[in-house]
Structures are given as C-alpha cells and as structure tokens.
C-alpha cells in the first residue's frame, strides 16, 4: 500500500477541502493517505508554517485559499519544492466571474456569516435537542420533518445533520409495546420512517448494550436472554414498524448501507417532494414512494 501525504490548505475552516478529499480518496483502495490539515491561514506567519510542513513531508496540496497574495506565495513555494497544487475553487470562481461579469471579492470565509441562514441553523439545532426521542410531542407540528423508527436506526444523528442544513427535525421511537403518539397522525409536515437490516441492527445494539453494561440495567441480562439483541425479535420488530409506516402512508428509507449524509439527502428529497404538493394533499404522503 502506497503512502501519500495530502496537504489541505485553507484560509477558512477547511470543510470544503475535507469533503473533496474524502470523496476523491475513497476511489483509491490501495492508498494510505496521511492528511495534513492547515486551516485559518490568514497571516504570513501561518503560511510560513504551512510551507515548512509541506517541505518536511512533501505531497500534493489541495488549496481553497481566497487571498490572492497568499495563494500566489503558496503556488510559488510549492513549485520550488516540486509539489503539485490544486486550487479547487478557481474553476468555479472563473465560471461565476465570467457569467456574472463581476470579480470575486477574495474574502476568506465569506460563507461563514451571521446571517438569517446561520441563525436558522442554530434554531434547528435547538429544536432537535428539545425534540429528540419523542420529547415535547405536543410541539411536533412545528417540525419541518419527523423521523420515526425502531431504536438505534440512526434517527438522532440524521436529525442533527439535518439541523446543520437549517431543517427542524424531530424524531420519535417506534416501540411495539407502546401506543403510537396520536400527534404523529395529525401532522401536515412529512413523517418518514427509517428502517435497517436486522443483522446490522443487532450488531449496533450489541455495541450499545456493552457500553451500558457497567451500570445499566441491560448489563445485568445476558445477550441470550435480551430481546433487544435477539435476531428473530429484532426482525419481528422491524416488520411491525414497516407495517405501521405503510398503514399510515409514511415513506421509508433503508439506512442499512447509507451514511448519515446519504440518509439526510434522501430525507431532504422526500421533504422537498412533500413541500411541492398542494397543501390540501398533505395529509398522508401516499404519492411518495419508499426510498430503499
């Protein structure tokens, strides 16, 4: 396996570079990539430290630097070191400048401003915290979307990811022994079920049980006696949840082989379809097919 040092240089948080690096490196099975992340590079001293780091462990550089002077210095120094630099924002900036007939401002971190969208994300995060795991059920009508599913079906992490997109998401557990929350059947916002492969869910739950074991109630029950991690019981639980969602017209997403990001993208797609429907038709999302 070949080792590669990859330097990610940004004058902001570096999230853009992290996403690009993850998406591209994932296409190479036989590479051992060592990431060097250099963020908030806004002074010449910061840039000097970056260049020293690249010199000490040479490798390709992905840059999202906006400041023209620092970007030029980075390019020149890397050329002298024989290191390739890719300025990932340049092609898009060039297209936008040509189309808008306006030069880019060259302002680092321009996307991170305390505007209306920023405060909407903060509000959405507070909403998720207050409406996790079926809390504050009387306020579910305030949610942009409600996720339902059995325990450990990734409802909570998906809700937090959605909140980072400014979406107020609540989640409600589906438990065979408990009655369904009446509020769920009266919502005009979409309700979406998350399901998962039974064997995968058992493994996730077993890990949870082991974490809880030192002081938790489940730790005093052997796995063989614990219906929470019994494969047939879990299969029955998932089948019951699927039937419940079908009966209520709630679309379902199978998260077995999806990352949180992919699950959230599927939720947003269903939510957008739901929002596009005439308001009088938003009683049950029967026209939206399940996403598997």
DODREN-510766 format. One record per residue: residue in one letter; chain; x, y, z of N, C-alpha, C in turn. Coordinates in steps of 0.02 Angstrom, whole numbers, plus 50000, padded with zeros to 5 digits. Layout:
<nodes>
   res   chain   n_east   n_north    n_up   ca_east   ca_north   ca_up   c_east   c_north    c_up
     A       A        X         Y       Z         X          Y       Z        X         Y       Z
...
</nodes>
This chain:
<nodes>
   res   chain   n_east   n_north    n_up   ca_east   ca_north   ca_up   c_east   c_north    c_up
     X       A    50043     49940   50000     50000      50000   50000    50044     50062   50000
     X       A    50030     50107   49953     50073      50166   49945    50051     50221   49993
     X       A    50101     50252   50027     50087      50307   50072    50088     50372   50034
     X       A    50039     50415   50050     50035      50480   50017    50019     50534   50069
     X       A    50059     50586   50070     50044      50644   50113    50002     50692   50072
     X       A    49944     50711   50099     49900      50757   50065    49889     50818   50110
     X       A    49908     50876   50084     49904      50938   50123    49841     50977   50102
     X       A    49799     50992   50151     49738      51030   50139    49747     51100   50169
     X       A    49751     51150   50127     49768      51218   50149    49710     51264   50136
     X       A    49685     51295   50190     49627      51339   50184    49635     51401   50228
     X       A    49607     51456   50204     49606      51516   50246    49539     51522   50284
     X       A    49499     51468   50280     49437      51464   50319    49439     51399   50360
     X       A    49382     51366   50368     49380      51307   50411    49405     51243   50378
     X       A    49410     51243   50312     49435      51184   50277    49382     51132   50263
     X       A    49319     51146   50278     49267      51096   50268    49259     51077   50194
     X       A    49266     51126   50150     49262      51112   50078    49315     51062   50057
     X       A    49376     51073   50079     49431      51029   50062    49421     50959   50092
     X       A    49397     50957   50154     49385      50892   50186    49335     50851   50145
     X       A    49283     50883   50121     49232      50847   50082    49261     50823   50016
     X       A    49298     50866   49983     49328      50846   49918    49378     50790   49928
     X       A    49419     50795   49981     49469      50744   49994    49436     50677   50008
     X       A    49385     50677   50050     49350      50614   50066    49320     50582   50004
     X       A    49288     50624   49962     49254      50598   49903    49303     50569   49853
     X       A    49362     50599   49846     49410      50577   49795    49455     50520   49820
     X       A    49478     50525   49882     49522      50473   49909    49485     50406   49914
     X       A    49419     50410   49925     49379      50348   49931    49381     50306   49868
     X       A    49402     50336   49812     49405      50299   49749    49469     50258   49740
     X       A    49514     50262   49789     49578      50227   49784    49585     50178   49842
     X       A    49584     50113   49825     49583      50062   49877    49651     50047   49907
     X       A    49704     50061   49869     49770      50039   49890    49816     50097   49910
     X       A    49785     50150   49934     49824      50208   49955    49816     50220   50030
     X       A    49871     50233   50063     49869      50253   50134    49883     50328   50136
     X       A    49830     50367   50145     49835      50440   50141    49842     50468   50212
     X       A    49894     50508   50220     49905      50544   50283    49886     50617   50271
     X       A    49834     50640   50307     49809      50707   50296    49847     50757   50340
     X       A    49864     50813   50310     49893      50870   50346    49844     50928   50335
     X       A    49808     50946   50387     49756      50998   50380    49782     51064   50407
     X       A    49783     51114   50364     49806      51181   50382    49747     51229   50372
     X       A    49719     51254   50426     49659      51296   50421    49671     51366   50450
     X       A    49626     51411   50431     49627      51481   50454    49695     51513   50440
     X       A    49722     51503   50380     49787      51531   50361    49775     51603   50337
     X       A    49787     51651   50382     49771      51720   50365    49828     51769   50380
     X       A    49885     51744   50399     49943      51786   50408    50003     51753   50374
     X       A    50054     51794   50361     50114      51767   50329    50150     51716   50374
     X       A    50145     51725   50440     50174      51677   50486    50139     51609   50480
     X       A    50072     51611   50476     50035      51549   50467    50056     51514   50402
     X       A    50062     51553   50349     50081      51524   50285    50151     51494   50288
     X       A    50196     51527   50323     50264      51502   50330    50264     51434   50364
     X       A    50222     51425   50415     50217      51361   50450    50191     51307   50403
     X       A    50143     51325   50360     50117      51277   50311    50173     51255   50264
     X       A    50211     51302   50239     50264      51286   50192    50318     51243   50224
     X       A    50332     51256   50287     50380      51214   50323    50354     51143   50330
     X       A    50289     51137   50342     50258      51071   50348    50259     51032   50282
     X       A    50246     51068   50227     50247      51036   50162    50319     51014   50144
     X       A    50367     51056   50161     50437      51040   50148    50459     50979   50188
     X       A    50435     50973   50250     50455      50917   50293    50424     50851   50271
     X       A    50364     50854   50242     50331      50793   50220    50296     50809   50154
     X       A    50333     50809   50098     50306      50831   50034    50248     50787   50010
     X       A    50202     50819   49976     50145      50784   49947    50100     50834   49913
     X       A    50052     50811   49874     50006      50856   49839    49970     50903   49887
     X       A    49954     50961   49861     49920      51013   49902    49853     51029   49871
     X       A    49800     51023   49911     49735      51048   49890    49724     51114   49927
     X       A    49709     51166   49891     49703      51232   49921    49635     51262   49905
     X       A    49606     51295   49956     49546      51335   49945    49560     51407   49966
     X       A    49623     51427   49961     49642      51495   49980    49609     51546   49933
     X       A    49583     51599   49963     49549      51651   49925    49595     51712   49917
     X       A    49633     51729   49968     49677      51787   49966    49728     51779   49909
     X       A    49727     51825   49862     49768      51817   49802    49843     51817   49817
     X       A    49864     51859   49864     49936      51862   49880    49960     51797   49911
     X       A    49924     51772   49960     49944      51710   49993    49939     51651   49946
     X       A    49889     51652   49903     49882      51598   49855    49941     51597   49806
     X       A    49962     51656   49785     50019      51661   49740    50084     51638   49774
     X       A    50091     51656   49838     50150      51634   49875    50151     51558   49885
     X       A    50093     51530   49899     50087      51457   49906    50105     51422   49841
     X       A    50078     51447   49786     50092      51417   49721    50167     51420   49705
     X       A    50198     51478   49717     50268      51486   49700    50312     51441   49744
     X       A    50297     51438   49809     50337      51397   49854    50330     51323   49838
     X       A    50271     51301   49821     50261      51231   49804    50294     51213   49738
     X       A    50295     51261   49691     50329      51249   49628    50404     51239   49640
     X       A    50432     51279   49686     50503      51273   49702    50519     51206   49735
     X       A    50469     51179   49772     50478      51115   49806    50462     51056   49760
     X       A    50436     51071   49701     50417      51017   49656    50353     50982   49677
     X       A    50309     51019   49712     50247      50990   49738    50189     51019   49698
     X       A    50142     50976   49679     50085      50998   49639    50032     51029   49684
     X       A    50003     51084   49660     49949      51119   49696    49887     51120   49653
     X       A    49830     51106   49684     49765      51112   49651    49724     51163   49690
     X       A    49709     51219   49659     49666      51270   49690    49594     51253   49671
     X       A    49558     51220   49717     49495      51188   49700    49439     51238   49683
     X       A    49444     51299   49707     49390      51347   49696    49398     51385   49630
     X       A    49458     51385   49601     49471      51426   49542    49425     51413   49484
     X       A    49411     51349   49464     49367      51339   49406    49297     51367   49416
     X       A    49270     51358   49477     49202      51383   49490    49202     51459   49493
     X       A    49251     51488   49525     49256      51562   49528    49261     51591   49459
     X       A    49300     51559   49415     49308      51583   49347    49243     51583   49309
     X       A    49206     51528   49316     49141      51524   49281    49093     51577   49307
     X       A    49090     51587   49373     49044      51636   49401    49064     51707   49382
     X       A    49128     51721   49383     49151      51788   49363    49133     51803   49291
     X       A    49143     51753   49247     49127      51764   49176    49052     51772   49166
     X       A    49012     51734   49204     48940      51736   49196    48909     51799   49227
     X       A    48934     51817   49286     48906      51875   49322    48938     51941   49302
     X       A    48993     51936   49265     49031      51997   49246    49049     52038   49307
     X       A    49071     52003   49358     49089      52035   49421    49148     51998   49451
     X       A    49200     52034   49474     49257      51999   49504    49240     51972   49574
     X       A    49270     51916   49591     49260      51888   49658    49292     51934   49710
     X       A    49263     51937   49768     49287      51983   49820    49353     51962   49851
     X       A    49368     51897   49849     49430      51874   49880    49427     51879   49956
     X       A    49369     51865   49985     49360      51871   50057    49359     51802   50090
     X       A    49411     51785   50129     49414      51719   50162    49354     51706   50207
     X       A    49327     51645   50205     49272      51627   50248    49209     51665   50234
     X       A    49199     51687   50172     49141      51726   50155    49075     51691   50166
     X       A    49077     51623   50165     49014      51586   50175    48995     51581   50249
     X       A    49041     51600   50294     49026      51595   50365    49010     51664   50393
     X       A    48947     51683   50385     48924      51749   50409    48865     51738   50455
     X       A    48855     51784   50502     48799      51779   50549    48737     51809   50518
     X       A    48712     51774   50467     48653      51798   50431    48591     51758   50452
     X       A    48538     51767   50416     48475      51733   50432    48482     51657   50428
     X       A    48520     51634   50378     48529      51562   50371    48567     51533   50430
     X       A    48617     51570   50454     48656      51547   50512    48611     51538   50573
     X       A    48570     51588   50586     48526      51584   50645    48472     51531   50636
     X       A    48453     51518   50574     48405      51464   50562    48436     51397   50580
     X       A    48500     51387   50565     48534      51325   50584    48539     51318   50660
     X       A    48552     51374   50694     48556      51372   50767    48488     51353   50796
     X       A    48435     51384   50770     48367      51368   50794    48351     51295   50781
     X       A    48371     51270   50723     48357      51200   50706    48394     51153   50754
     X       A    48455     51172   50773     48494      51130   50820    48459     51128   50888
     X       A    48437     51185   50912     48400      51188   50975    48336     51145   50971
     X       A    48303     51148   50913     48241      51111   50904    48254     51035   50909
     X       A    48308     51012   50877     48325      50941   50879    48337     50919   50951
     X       A    48375     50959   50989     48389      50942   51058    48326     50936   51100
     X       A    48278     50980   51087     48217      50982   51127    48166     50930   51105
     X       A    48175     50901   51044     48125      50855   51016    48157     50789   50995
     X       A    48208     50769   51033     48241      50705   51020    48204     50649   51056
     X       A    48199     50591   51024     48173      50531   51056    48102     50540   51083
     X       A    48061     50577   51045     47990      50584   51064    47976     50638   51115
     X       A    48025     50679   51132     48013      50733   51181    47967     50787   51151
     X       A    47932     50821   51195     47889      50878   51177    47844     50861   51117
     X       A    47809     50805   51123     47767      50781   51068    47714     50832   51047
     X       A    47690     50872   51093     47638      50921   51077    47663     50974   51029
     X       A    47729     50979   51020     47758      51030   50975    47781     51000   50909
     X       A    47764     50938   50895     47788      50906   50833    47763     50943   50771
     X       A    47708     50978   50777     47682      51015   50719    47729     51071   50697
     X       A    47776     51089   50741     47824      51142   50723    47883     51115   50682
     X       A    47889     51049   50676     47945      51019   50641    47937     51025   50566
     X       A    47993     51031   50531     47993      51028   50458    47986     50956   50434
     X       A    48011     50910   50475     48007      50839   50458    48012     50800   50523
     X       A    47979     50742   50526     47982      50699   50585    48005     50630   50563
     X       A    48058     50605   50595     48084      50539   50580    48059     50490   50633
     X       A    48037     50431   50610     48016      50379   50656    48054     50315   50639
     X       A    48060     50271   50688     48094      50208   50676    48109     50174   50742
     X       A    48131     50112   50738     48147      50074   50798    48211     50101   50829
     X       A    48227     50078   50888     48286      50100   50924    48350     50086   50885
     X       A    48396     50134   50882     48462      50130   50850    48458     50127   50774
     X       A    48407     50158   50745     48401      50160   50672    48429     50225   50644
     X       A    48471     50259   50682     48507      50321   50662    48462     50382   50655
     X       A    48408     50383   50693     48362      50441   50690    48396     50504   50717
     X       A    48426     50499   50776     48455      50559   50807    48512     50589   50767
     X       A    48563     50550   50747     48617      50581   50708    48593     50610   50642
     X       A    48543     50579   50611     48516      50608   50550    48482     50675   50563
     X       A    48447     50680   50619     48414      50743   50638    48466     50798   50649
     X       A    48521     50782   50681     48572      50833   50693    48604     50855   50627
     X       A    48613     50809   50581     48641      50828   50516    48592     50874   50479
     X       A    48528     50857   50482     48477      50899   50451    48476     50969   50482
     X       A    48485     50972   50548     48486      51037   50583    48541     51081   50556
     X       A    48598     51050   50539     48654      51088   50512    48637     51116   50443
     X       A    48584     51091   50413     48559      51118   50349    48500     51165   50361
     X       A    48487     51181   50424     48433      51227   50440    48364     51196   50442
     X       A    48360     51130   50446     48296      51094   50446    48278     51073   50517
     X       A    48219     51093   50540     48196      51074   50607    48169     51002   50604
     X       A    48207     50956   50632     48189      50886   50629    48177     50859   50699
     X       A    48122     50823   50707     48108      50788   50769    48110     50713   50755
     X       A    48120     50673   50807     48118      50601   50796    48080     50567   50853
     X       A    48044     50515   50834     48001      50478   50881    48016     50403   50874
     X       A    48032     50370   50929     48045      50298   50925    47981     50259   50916
     X       A    47986     50205   50878     47930      50158   50871    47944     50097   50914
     X       A    47900     50086   50962     47909      50031   51010    47845     49990   51010
     X       A    47850     49925   50992     47789      49884   50987    47746     49884   51049
     X       A    47776     49888   51108     47738      49884   51170    47704     49950   51188
     X       A    47721     50004   51153     47693      50070   51171    47645     50094   51117
     X       A    47592     50130   51137     47545      50156   51087    47578     50210   51045
     X       A    47555     50215   50983     47582      50266   50938    47559     50335   50960
     X       A    47606     50383   50959     47588      50451   50977    47534     50477   50930
     X       A    47479     50501   50958     47423      50524   50918    47443     50584   50875
     X       A    47492     50623   50900     47513      50683   50863    47542     50665   50794
     X       A    47571     50605   50789     47603      50586   50725    47553     50580   50669
     X       A    47492     50561   50684     47441      50551   50633    47405     50615   50614
     X       A    47423     50670   50647     47387      50733   50635    47432     50787   50604
     X       A    47492     50767   50584     47541      50816   50559    47530     50833   50486
     X       A    47546     50894   50469     47547      50915   50398    47618     50915   50371
     X       A    47666     50910   50415     47736      50902   50392    47748     50828   50381
     X       A    47796     50810   50338     47806      50739   50321    47834     50698   50380
     X       A    47809     50637   50386     47836      50588   50433    47871     50535   50391
     X       A    47933     50521   50407     47973      50474   50368    48001     50420   50413
     X       A    47992     50358   50393     48018      50303   50432    48088     50282   50411
     X       A    48130     50266   50459     48196      50239   50446    48196     50165   50464
     X       A    48219     50123   50418     48224      50052   50432    48295     50030   50418
     X       A    48310     49968   50438     48379      49944   50434    48380     49868   50433
     X       A    48431     49840   50404     48438      49767   50404    48442     49740   50475
     X       A    48407     49685   50488     48402      49658   50556    48471     49640   50585
     X       A    48512     49606   50546     48578      49585   50572    48621     49645   50588
     X       A    48619     49696   50545     48657      49757   50557    48632     49791   50621
     X       A    48567     49793   50630     48539      49825   50689    48559     49787   50752
     X       A    48559     49721   50749     48579      49681   50808    48651     49698   50828
     X       A    48696     49704   50779     48765      49720   50795    48771     49789   50826
     X       A    48733     49837   50800     48734      49905   50829    48708     49903   50901
     X       A    48654     49866   50912     48625      49862   50979    48671     49825   51027
     X       A    48705     49774   51003     48752      49739   51047    48807     49786   51072
     X       A    48831     49828   51028     48881      49877   51048    48852     49924   51100
     X       A    48790     49945   51090     48757      49989   51138    48750     49955   51206
     X       A    48730     49891   51206     48722      49854   51269    48787     49849   51306
     X       A    48842     49837   51270     48908      49831   51303    48928     49898   51334
     X       A    48912     49953   51301     48928      50019   51328    48889     50031   51392
     X       A    48826     50009   51393     48783      50020   51451    48796     49970   51507
     X       A    48832     49916   51491     48839      49860   51538    48865     49878   51608
     X       A    48916     49921   51615     48944      49932   51682    48892     49953   51734
     X       A    48844     49996   51716     48796      50017   51766    48724     50011   51744
     X       A    48714     49994   51679     48646      49993   51652    48609     49929   51668
     X       A    48543     49934   51664     48501      49876   51677    48516     49819   51629
     X       A    48526     49837   51565     48537      49785   51515    48601     49746   51527
     X       A    48648     49777   51562     48711      49743   51576    48702     49684   51622
     X       A    48646     49681   51659     48634      49626   51705    48595     49568   51672
     X       A    48580     49576   51607     48545      49525   51570    48591     49500   51515
     X       A    48601     49434   51511     48645      49407   51459    48614     49419   51391
     X       A    48657     49423   51339     48631      49436   51271    48581     49383   51250
     X       A    48592     49320   51271     48547      49266   51252    48477     49277   51279
     X       A    48471     49313   51335     48406      49324   51366    48378     49393   51349
     X       A    48413     49432   51312     48394      49501   51299    48358     49508   51232
     X       A    48293     49520   51231     48257      49526   51168    48281     49585   51126
     X       A    48313     49634   51158     48337      49693   51122    48388     49674   51069
     X       A    48425     49619   51079     48476      49599   51031    48463     49529   51003
     X       A    48404     49502   51014     48386      49437   50986    48366     49446   50913
     X       A    48398     49410   50868     48389      49421   50796    48317     49413   50774
     X       A    48283     49360   50796     48214      49350   50774    48168     49403   50803
     X       A    48180     49422   50865     48139      49475   50895    48148     49541   50857
     X       A    48211     49555   50839     48226      49616   50801    48193     49615   50733
     X       A    48194     49557   50700     48160      49550   50635    48086     49564   50642
     X       A    48055     49537   50694     47984      49548   50705    47970     49622   50719
     X       A    48014     49653   50757     48007      49724   50773    48010     49767   50711
     X       A    48058     49752   50666     48065      49790   50604    48006     49779   50558
     X       A    47981     49718   50555     47922      49703   50513    47862     49742   50539
     X       A    47853     49743   50605     47798      49781   50635    47804     49855   50617
     X       A    47864     49883   50622     47874      49954   50608    47860     49969   50534
     X       A    47880     49924   50489     47866      49935   50418    47791     49933   50404
     X       A    47757     49887   50435     47684      49884   50426    47650     49947   50453
     X       A    47675     49971   50510     47647      50032   50539    47656     50092   50493
     X       A    47715     50098   50465     47729      50155   50419    47686     50148   50356
     X       A    47680     50088   50330     47640      50077   50270    47567     50095   50283
     X       A    47542     50074   50341     47473      50086   50359    47458     50161   50364
     X       A    47507     50200   50386     47498      50272   50394    47520     50312   50333
     X       A    47543     50277   50281     47564      50312   50221    47629     50349   50228
     X       A    47673     50327   50274     47737      50360   50284    47791     50327   50242
     X       A    47825     50364   50200     47879      50335   50160    47936     50311   50206
     X       A    47975     50262   50182     48029      50234   50222    48095     50237   50185
     X       A    48148     50245   50223     48216      50245   50196    48254     50190   50230
     X       A    48285     50146   50190     48327      50093   50217    48397     50121   50228
     X       A    48419     50125   50290     48484      50156   50307    48540     50104   50314
     X       A    48526     50041   50297     48574      49988   50309    48643     50002   50280
     X       A    48644     50027   50219     48708      50039   50185    48717     50112   50167
     X       A    48685     50155   50205     48690      50227   50193    48729     50262   50249
     X       A    48768     50311   50230     48798      50354   50280    48745     50402   50304
     X       A    48759     50437   50360     48713      50487   50385    48699     50540   50332
     X       A    48751     50560   50296     48743      50610   50244    48696     50587   50189
     X       A    48702     50523   50170     48659      50496   50117    48587     50489   50141
     X       A    48579     50469   50204     48511      50464   50232    48479     50533   50234
     X       A    48517     50583   50256     48491      50651   50260    48472     50677   50191
     X       A    48513     50661   50140     48497      50683   50072    48431     50652   50048
     X       A    48420     50588   50066     48356      50556   50047    48298     50587   50084
     X       A    48307     50605   50147     48255      50638   50186    48237     50706   50154
     X       A    48289     50744   50136     48278      50810   50106    48240     50803   50040
     X       A    48258     50752   50000     48224      50741   49937    48149     50728   49947
     X       A    48133     50684   49995     48062      50670   50010    48027     50732   50037
     X       A    48062     50768   50081     48034      50829   50110    48018     50880   50055
     X       A    48063     50888   50007     48052      50936   49953    47993     50915   49909
     X       A    47988     50849   49896     47930      50825   49858    47865     50839   49896
     X       A    47868     50828   49960     47810      50840   50004    47790     50914   50003
     X       A    47840     50958   50007     47827      51030   50008    47797     51054   49942
     X       A    47814     51020   49888     47789      51040   49822    47717     51021   49810
     X       A    47690     50977   49853     47620      50955   49845    47572     51011   49866
     X       A    47513     51014   49837     47463      51063   49860    47448     51052   49934
     X       A    47437     51104   49971     47428      51099   50043    47370     51053   50061
     X       A    47318     51051   50021     47261      51008   50037    47278     50934   50033
     X       A    47333     50917   49998     47352      50847   49990    47403     50824   50042
     X       A    47420     50866   50090     47473      50849   50137    47446     50816   50200
     X       A    47401     50769   50192     47377      50732   50250    47418     50669   50258
     X       A    47426     50631   50204     47470      50572   50205    47510     50573   50140
     X       A    47575     50561   50143     47618      50563   50084    47612     50500   50042
     X       A    47551     50482   50021     47541      50419   49986    47571     50421   49916
     X       A    47582     50480   49889     47610      50484   49821    47685     50480   49819
     X       A    47717     50475   49878     47790      50472   49881    47811     50401   49894
     X       A    47851     50374   49851     47872      50305   49857    47928     50298   49908
     X       A    47935     50238   49935     47988      50224   49983    48055     50227   49949
     X       A    48106     50248   49986     48174      50251   49960    48215     50196   49992
     X       A    48236     50149   49952     48272      50091   49979    48343     50090   49954
</nodes>
